[in-house]
Amino acid sequence: MKADPSDQRRLLDLAALDAELARARHRRSTLPEQTAVEDAEKTVRGHRDAVVRARTSVSDLGREVAKLEQEVTQVRTREERDRGLMDSGTVSAKQMTDLAHELDTLARRRGVLEDEQLEVMERLDAAETDLAHEQAGLEAAETALADAVERRDGAIGDLDVLEERRGAERTALAAELPADLVGLYDQLRARTGTGAGELVGARCGACRLEMDRSELRDITAAAPDDVVRCEQCGAIVVRTGKGANS
């Protein structure tokens, strides 16, 4: 294949654009900002689970306190009824004795219930404190997540702009070059990752490998409009004057 030397040199501009676009795609797939978002999401999920556990504990303890309070109220109601009967003067001596015994039993029962109620209320206070702590942690984690998402979206937005601009530049440049030259370049780039590289000294700019003397001699002896390729990587070798004697 033959192509004007100036067109061959412009392949280097095309390769530079493709390299920048490839770096942008790689960055998009390995964004540290995306990793930060995923880590922040994991932290938020952990705090949400902790809040659910803490809220469940508060709810359970609250029901337990209410149950004990109801039982204490029932015992007190029974005590008041018994005292009322004793004070009424309408019960027999045996009933008075039975009522007095029952009041002693009720008093002990109320004492046990009140002790249990106090202990559960203390646990409830601790659970409410823990819930408030977990909710504060969740709010902080959600704020951190929002910040991470904003940074990630900003990075993606920058990549979108870069890819759009460089993509447009590449399309325009490719349209100005011979179709067969661009076709070969694209074919080689799809196969090896780099379609063209500058010859600097004895080194191929595509694969970065040194050419042997015979290959270098053949390339430098080729006509300026000959499209020559690297024997090692297959890429188009663009001669810009930075040859073996430069």
Secondary structure, 3 states (H helix, E strand, C coil): CECCHHHHHHHHHHHHHHHHHHHHHHHHHCCHHHHHHHHHHHHHHHHHHHHHHHHHHHHHHHHHHHHHHHHHHHHHHHHHHHHHHHHHCCCCHHHHHHHHHHHHHHHHHHHHHHHHHHHHHHHHHHHHHHHHHHHHHHHHHHHHHHHHHHHHHHHHHHHHHHHHHHHHHHHHHHHHCCHHHHHHHHHHHHHHCCCEEEEECCEECCCCCECCHHHHHHHHHCCCCECEECCCCCCEEEECCCCCCC
